[in-house]
Amino acid sequence: MVGGTLRDIRAEIRSLARSDGDYAVVCGRTGDEPPAATGQRFPDRRAAGEAAELTRDYRAALRRYDPNIPYDDPLVYEVAEGPPRAATEASDDYARYSAFCHDTAGALFESLSVLGYREAETAAMETYLTLAEVVGDRDDFCLTLVWSLMSELDVRLSAAERRAVVEAAADLFSPTATPNPVDATLRQLEAVGFVEGFSVRPIPDAEGGGPAGAGTRTDARTDGDDSSRTWELTFGDYALAERTGRIPTLPISVALLRRTPERTVRFLDGEALSDGRWRLRLRMSPNGEGGRERGPAGLVSVEAIENRWLNDPSASLGR
């Protein structure tokens, strides 16, 4: 299966890497590190060049199922000098959108393979291949792949298994604690064209379903790792908008967890709004400080609150 192939390619890249390496690889079309080489450093230009070619192999393995994947332009650079200008000025919108979808899907297929969930991995690919036959726009193949994974993970895995898969996928991106991780996640989603326009606000625990407390912080920053808080996310033109009664959260979860390695994330609920926008609520808690007792939830999809905007076929849901 594709997950095993991707896992083996990543292992080859890691065998070339050194923690104190001076060289890295960046994609000239998106300005990001290729997913299989994210966070990796290499001892010399030759090793980095080999890793760059392997990142092409990683993408080619996915291109077997989506021939519309743009071809990569992996560039080797010396970390001390920074990425080359071609990468810092990358402006290929579809390449960024496609890369985000395929990077997320690839990491999830790898995680399913590593964790031994072969039935779910096979079912996701079969669902995708079936849907690809009727997808009218080839540019939507990449999104269909992510949706197929979301659908099969939801019905074939338990909550604990889903959590393990999503956390394992996020771990493949070399997670790093990021200031304001919710805002940073939505900025990435907007930059790649997965949402259009967003707002983030902390909400009181009583409103967000968390434990009430006089010392609750409600500022807009999340760099106080000793606090738990609930967040309301509002965004428009969501690429995975649908009327099934659930809101897909899978790509948001992977993107957020790679920025919050020491936190537990729970998506609480969501709803469609009148203007084709969506609202999600999530809660983040420090690991080991009350967060793990309840554990992560909603990392693949979350229940949508019933309202007229969700059920009215004439109301816009975005795209």
N, C-alpha and C positions, 0 to 999 in steps of 0.2 A: 504493500500500500504506500501511498505518497508520504504518509507520516514517517515511515521508516527510512525512506530515501532522504527526506529532508533532515532527519536526525543524524544520519550518517555523514551528510555533507557538513553539517554544523560541527560534528566531532572532528572531521579533518581540519577545518578552519581553526578550531581550538587547539589542535595539536601543533599548529604553527605559531601560536600566540605565546607571548611572554608578558608577565605582569609589568615589567619595567621596560617594555618595548618603546621605541621612539617613532614607530610608523603606524599609520592607521589607514582605513579605506573609507571613502565617502562616495555616494552616488552623485554623478555630475548632473543628473536630470532632476533630482528631488532635493539635493542638498543635505540629505540624511545619510547616516551610516546604513549600509545594507543590513537587513535583519539578522542574517546569519553571522555577521561580523560586528554587531552592536557591542560596544564596550571593549572590544578586543584590540590589543596592541601587539605589534610585531617587531622582532629584533632588528630586521634590516629590510631594505627595499625589495629584495628578492622574495623573502617570506611573505611580505605584504602583497606582492604581485601574484603569488600563488593563491593567496586567500582571495584576492580580487576575482581571479578566474573561477574560483569555487563559488563565489557569490552569484556568478552568472549561471553556474550549474544549478544552484538552489532555485533561482527564478525559472530556469528552463524546465525543472521538474513540475512546477505549477503550470507552465505554459502548455504542457501536454493536455491540460483540461480547460484552459482558457487561452486560446491562441491570440487574444487581443491584448495580452500583457505587453506593455512597452518594453523594449529591450533596454537593459541596464547600461550605464556608462560608469563602471566603478573606477575611481581614481585613487592612486596611492599618494599619500602626502606625509611629510614629517610633522609630527604633532606640534613641535616647538614653533614651527612656521605657520601653522594654521591651515585650514582647507584651501585648496586652490580657488581662484576667482570664479571659475566655471561652476563650482558647487555653491558658493555663497550667493551667486546671482541666478540660481536655477529658478525658472519661471514656468515650467511645464505643468499646468494645472491638472490635466488628466493623469499624468504620470504620478503626481502626488496622491491623487484620489485612488487610483488603481493600486499603488504601492501600499497605501494604508490598509485597504481591504485585503490584499494578498499577504502582507506581513502579518496581519491579525489571523487570517485563515491558516497560514503556514504554521504559525506558532501553536495554534489549537490542534492541527493535525499531528504535529510533533508530540504534543502533550498527550493526546489520545493514544498514540503509539507507545510512548514511554510508560504510561500507566496501565497499558494492557486492555484498553477499552476498544477492542477491535470491532465489535459489533456496531458501536456508535460511529466509529470512523468509517466503516464500510457503508453504513446507512446514510451518513451525511454526503458521501461522494455519490451514491446512487441517487439520492434526492436531487443533488445538484445536476447530475447528468440528465435526469428526466426533465427538470425545469429548463435547462439550457436549450432543450429542443424547441421550446415555445417562447423563449425570451426574444422580443422583437428587436431590441437594440443590443448589439454585441458589447457595447460599453457597459452594459448592466451585468455581464457575466460575473465580474468580480464581486458585485454586491450580492448576487444570487448565491455565490459560494459562501459568503458570510451568513446569509439568511438560512441556508441549508444546515450549516453547523449549529446555529442557534436552535432551529426547529428540532433537530435530532437529539441534541444535548438535553433539551427540555423534556422530551418524552422518554428517553432511554436511560438516563442516569438519575441517581438519587441526588438530593440536595448536597450531600457530602461529596459525592463524586463530581458533581458540577463544580463545586468550590475547588476541588483538587485540580481539575483540568484548567480552570481559569487562572488560578494562582500559579500553576506550572507554566502556563503560556506567558504570563506577565514576567515570570522569572527569567525567561529566555531573552528579555530585553535589558538585562543587567540593571535591575531596579535601583533607583537612587532617590532618596528622600528629597522632595522638591518643595520649596516654599509655595504656598497657595496652590496645592495640587489640583483642586477642583477647577479653579480658574485656568490653570495651565493645560489641563486636559481638554476643556472646551475650546481653548484657543487653538490647540492642535486640530481638533475636529473641524473647527471653522476654517483653518488654513488649508486643510485637504479637501474641503467641500462637502463634508459629511453633515454639517449643520450650517445655518445661515443666521447670524445674529444670536446673541445669548446674554443672559444675565445670571448672576449668582448672588444669593444672599443667605446669611446664616439666619436661622429661625429659632425662637425660644424652645427649650426642651419640652415645655408643656404642649406647644403647638406641634412639635416634631415627633412626639411620641417617646422622647427620652426621659430619663429620670430628672425630676425638677430639682433645682438647687439654687441657693442664693448666689453662689459664686460662679454661675455659668457665664462664660465669655461669649459675646455675640458680635465681636468685631469681624471684619472681612478677611483676616489673615489666619493661616492655619499652621504657623510655625511654632505654636505652643503645644509641644507634643504631650504635655501632661493633661490635656483637656479633651473631652469628647464633645462633639457638636453635630448638629443636624443642618443640612444644607438644602436649599431649594434652587433647582436649576431650571431655567426657562430658555427654550431655543426654538428656532423655526426651521422649516425645510429639512426635516430629519430624513435622512436617506432610507431609514428602515421603518418609516411610519406605516401603520396598518390598522385595520379595524377588527382585529381578532379578540379584543378584550385584554390583550397583554401588550406591553411595550418592550420591544427588544432592547436589552441593556448590554449585551455581550461585548461589542466593540468599545463601549464606554468603560466597562469594567476593566478590560485588559489595559486600556490606556491609562486609567486611573491607578490601578494596582502597581503599575511599573513606577509610579511616582510616590507610592505610600507603602514602602516595604515593612514598616513597623506598625501598620494600622489594620484594623478590621473594617471592612466596608459592607454596609447593608443598604440595599435599595428598598425603600419602604413602600412607595406607591407612585403612581403617576396619573396624569389626565390630559386629555386633549383640551385645547383652549379655542376660543371662538375665532381667532385670527389665523388658524393653520399652524399654531405653535403648540409646543408640548411643555408640560411641567413635570419634573421628577423630584422626589425627595429622597435623600440618602443620609445615612448617619455613619460617621467615622469615629472609631474608638481606638485608643492605644492598645496594642496587644498586651494581654496579661493584666489589664487594669479594668476588667469588667466587660471588655469587648468580646472575648472568646467564649464567655459563658453562653451568649446568645448565638455567636458565630455569624459568619457572613451569610447573606441571603440576597436573592434577586440578582445574582451576578450574570444570569443568562437572559432573563426577562422578568418583568414585574407586572402585577395586576394593574390594569387601567381602571380608574374610577368611572363608574357608569355616569354618563351625562349626555345631553342632546348632541354635543359636538362629536362624540365618539360614534353615535348611532345614526346620525343624519347623513345619508349618502350624498346630499347636496353640499354639505359642509366640507371645506378644504382641510386636509390633514397635512398639507405641505406638498411634497412632491408626489 
